[in-house]
Structures are given as C-alpha cells and as structure tokens.
Amino acid sequence: TEACTQYYEDGREINDEMQSQIKEAKESVEDGTLTMDIVAEGNKLVYVYTYQTDLDIEATKEALATAIEQQASVFENVAKEIKNAVNVENPIVEVRYLAKDGTEIYSQEFTAAE
C-alpha cells in the first residue's frame, strides 16, 4: 500500500515493530467470543473485529455505536500517529465489527486528531 509503505512492506504484511503491537492488541481482545485482525486498505488502517458467537445484531449494533463513540479520540490519535510516522496526508482508521458469518454489524471511520 503506497500510503503506508513504512508500516506495510507489501500492502498487507506489517513490519516486525507493528506486528508486536498488533499481537499485543489481539491478545488483549481475543477471548473466544471475538477475534481481531488489522489490515491495510489504501490509506486506511482497518481494525476488523469478528464475533465468534451468535448474537442479536441490532442490539449489538446500538451498543457498539455508543462504545465506539466513547473511544473516538483513541482512533483519531492512531490516525495522527500514522500521519506523523509515515507522512500520509489523510490517513483513516476504520473500526469494523462483523458477525461470525461475515455480515457487517457496525463500522466507523476516524481521521487524524488535530
């Protein structure tokens, strides 16, 4: 991915430093009910969370919207770090939640905090 060349060696593989941070993040989230992947899509860094259990999609969607809104500054700061570290003009961090069948439950994009 052109925009993330210092972080992404071939568009999807992430360098050792970032791999370590991702591994820590995944271990803190994954508990058998939720898995996490982080992928690059153009100028986006996408956190993909996938539920491994059946759930009420509508109720989960509402809860996620509230929870993610409360964490907005965290994702805006990640976008800012990307902007500063790799000199990307308009980096985007997306948070995407999927049901176990791959159906998107909720997603939101964040841009760099000023």
N, C-alpha and C positions, 0 to 999 in steps of 0.2 A: 504494500500500500504506500503510495507515494508520500502522502501526508505524514505517515508515521514511521519513516524509514529508520530512525534511531531505536524505536521500540519494536518494530516489526521487520524481521530480517527478510521474509519472503511474502509479506502480505497477510500471513496468518500465524507464523511461528513467532514467538515473542522471545527476546533475548534472556539470558540467564538471570539478570537482576530482576526483571519484571516477572519471570517465571516464579522466582522465590516469593515475591509479593503476592502473586496470584494464588500460589499454593497455600499460603497462609490464609488468604481471604476465603478460599474454597473450604479449607478445613474448619474455619470458624462458622461456616454456613451449613455445610452438608451434614445432615443428621438422619438420613434415611427417608425423610419426607420431602426434601428439597435438594436439588443439585444445582451447581453453578458453573457456568463457562464464561470466559471473557474472550471476545473475538473483535477483530478489526474489520470494519466495513467502510472503505474510503477514509474520510476524515473523522469517522465515528469509532469510539471505543464502546462496545456493547457488552453490558453485563446481562447474561441470559440465565434466569433462574427457572428451573423446571420442577414442578411439583411431581412427586412420585406416588402420590396417593389420590384417591378420588376426593373431590371437594365441590362445594357449592360455588360455581363460577361467579355468579352475580354478587353474592355476599363477599367473596374473596376480592373481587374487583373493587368494591367500595372500600374495604379495609386497606387494600394496597394503595389506593389513591390517597387516602389520608396519611398512611405511613410514609409514603414516598415524598409527599409534600413537606412533611416534617423533616425529611432528610435532604431537601433540595440543596442546601448550602454545601453539603458533603460532595455531591456530584458536580456542582458548579466549581468547587475547588479542585476536583480531579481534572476537569476540563482545563482549568487555569494552569495546573501543573503540566499537562500535556502541551499546552500552548507555549509555555516557557521552556520546557525541556527539548521539544523537537521543532520549535519555531513553526508551528502550524497556525495559520491565520485565524481559522474559525473551527476549532475542534468541538466536537459534540460528544457528550457522554449520554448513552441511552441505557435505560433500565427496562428490561423486558421480562415479563413473567409469563410462563407457558403452563398449560395443563399437561398432564402426563401423556396425552395423545398429540401434543404439539400445538393445540389451539391456543392462540394468544389470549391471555386474560387481561393484561394491562401493560402498557408501555408509556414511557415519558422520556423526552429528550431534555438535556441541560446544556447550556453554553457556559463559557468561562466567566467566572465571577470577576468583577472589575476590581 
